[in-house]
Amino acid sequence: MLAQGRATTAAAHRPESIQHPETLRLPATMADKPDISEVEKFDKAKLKKTETQEKNVLPTQDIIEQERKDKS
């Protein structure tokens, strides 16, 4: 308990110009960026063709009107 109290007290007296290392932002370096060389080589022609099927069919105007009548 005593160690936690000290940490809280020390943080409260820290000047605002000093920040935690976790909050400091350094410029991005090449090592920080992902390697996209394999993505650039990807051949789209190898992808399989698929058909998209609509699964959530919207109700017709007749169905909407019927539901309105049922609620009244």
DRENROMI-260526 format. One record per atom (N, C-alpha, C): x, y, z. Coordinates in steps of 0.1 Angstrom, whole numbers, padded with zeros to 4 digits, always signed. Atoms other than C-alpha are relative to their C-alpha. Last residue first. Example, Ala and Ser with C-alpha at 12.3 -4.5 7.8 and 13.67 -1.06 7.14 Angstrom:
! residues 2
-0009-0011+0000;+0137-0011+0071;-0008+0011+0008;+0009-0012+0000;+0123-0045+0078;+0009+0012+0000;
//
This chain:
! residues 72
+0011-0009-0004;-0538-0008-0350;-0012-0007+0007;-0004-0007-0012;-0507-0031-0351;-0012+0009+0006;+0000+0010-0011;-0523-0055-0376;+0003+0007+0013;+0014+0003-0003;-0531-0026-0400;-0001-0009+0012;+0006-0012-0006;-0495-0014-0399;-0014-0002+0004;-0005-0001-0014;-0482-0049-0405;-0006+0012+0007;+0007+0011-0008;-0505-0053-0436;+0005+0001+0015;+0014-0005-0002;-0492-0019-0450;-0008-0010+0009;-0001-0011-0009;-0456-0030-0446;-0014+0005+0004;-0003+0006-0013;-0463-0064-0463;+0000+0011+0011;+0012+0007-0005;-0480-0046-0492;+0002-0006+0014;+0010-0010-0005;-0451-0022-0496;-0012-0006+0006;+0007-0008+0011;-0427-0051-0500;-0009+0010+0007;+0014+0003+0002;-0404-0063-0472;-0006+0009-0011;+0009-0010-0006;-0367-0061-0477;-0014-0003-0002;+0009-0006+0010;-0349-0093-0484;-0008+0010+0007;+0010-0008-0008;-0320-0100-0460;-0009+0007-0010;+0006+0008-0010;-0300-0128-0477;-0011+0007+0008;+0006-0009-0010;-0290-0112-0509;-0008-0009+0010;+0014+0002-0001;-0268-0136-0528;-0005+0008+0011;+0006-0005-0013;-0234-0127-0540;-0015-0002+0000;+0013-0008+0003;-0220-0149-0567;-0005+0005+0014;+0012+0003-0008;-0184-0159-0564;-0012+0008-0003;+0011-0008+0003;-0153-0160-0587;-0012-0005+0009;+0011+0007+0006;-0122-0176-0572;-0012+0010-0002;+0012+0000-0009;-0092-0155-0567;-0011-0007-0007;+0001+0013-0007;-0061-0165-0587;-0012-0001+0009;+0005+0010+0009;-0065-0135-0611;-0002-0014+0006;+0015+0000-0001;-0060-0111-0583;-0006-0011-0009;+0006+0002+0013;-0022-0120-0583;-0016-0001+0002;+0012+0009+0000;-0005-0107-0551;-0007+0000-0014;-0003+0011+0009;+0030-0092-0557;-0013-0009-0002;-0002-0006+0013;+0021-0058-0541;+0001-0011-0011;+0013-0005+0005;+0007-0076-0511;+0001+0005-0014;+0008+0012+0005;+0040-0095-0507;-0014+0004-0005;-0006+0005+0012;+0060-0062-0506;-0008-0012-0005;+0010+0003+0010;+0037-0048-0480;+0005-0005-0013;-0006+0003+0013;+0060-0050-0450;-0011-0004-0010;+0001+0014+0005;+0043-0033-0422;+0007-0002-0013;+0010+0001+0010;+0057+0001-0409;-0001-0015-0005;+0013+0000-0005;+0075+0003-0376;-0011-0002-0010;+0003+0012-0008;+0108-0009-0389;-0014+0000+0006;+0003+0010+0009;+0108+0019-0415;-0003-0013+0007;-0012+0005+0008;+0106+0044-0388;-0004-0011-0009;+0000+0014+0005;+0076+0063-0375;+0013-0003-0007;+0004+0001+0015;+0083+0096-0357;+0001-0015-0004;-0012-0002+0008;+0083+0093-0319;-0004-0002-0014;+0001+0005+0014;+0052+0098-0298;+0012+0003-0008;-0009-0007+0010;+0056+0101-0261;-0002-0006-0013;+0008-0011+0007;+0025+0088-0242;+0009+0007-0009;+0010+0006+0008;+0041+0054-0231;-0008+0011-0008;-0006+0006+0012;+0073+0071-0219;-0011-0006-0009;-0003+0014-0001;+0052+0091-0194;+0006-0005-0013;+0010+0010+0004;+0054+0128-0199;+0004-0014+0003;-0005+0014+0000;+0074+0156-0183;-0011-0009-0003;-0009+0001+0012;+0063+0191-0193;+0006-0014-0001;+0007+0004+0012;+0034+0188-0169;+0008-0002-0012;+0003-0011+0009;+0058+0189-0139;-0008-0005-0013;-0008+0000+0013;+0055+0158-0117;-0004+0012-0008;-0010-0011-0001;+0041+0165-0082;+0008+0001-0013;+0007-0012-0002;+0009+0144-0087;+0009+0012+0000;+0006-0004+0012;+0029+0116-0102;-0007+0013+0001;-0011-0004+0010;+0052+0114-0072;-0007+0005-0013;-0005-0013-0005;+0022+0113-0048;+0010+0006-0010;+0010-0009+0003;+0005+0085-0068;+0005+0014+0004;+0001-0001+0015;+0037+0065-0069;-0010+0011-0003;-0011-0008+0005;+0043+0071-0032;-0001+0003-0015;+0002-0013-0004;+0008+0059-0023;+0011+0009-0004;+0010-0006+0009;+0012+0028-0044;-0002+0014+0004;-0006-0003+0013;+0045+0020-0026;-0010+0006-0009;-0009-0012-0001;+0028+0024+0008;+0006+0003-0013;+0008-0012+0000;+0000+0000+0000;+0009+0012+0000;
//
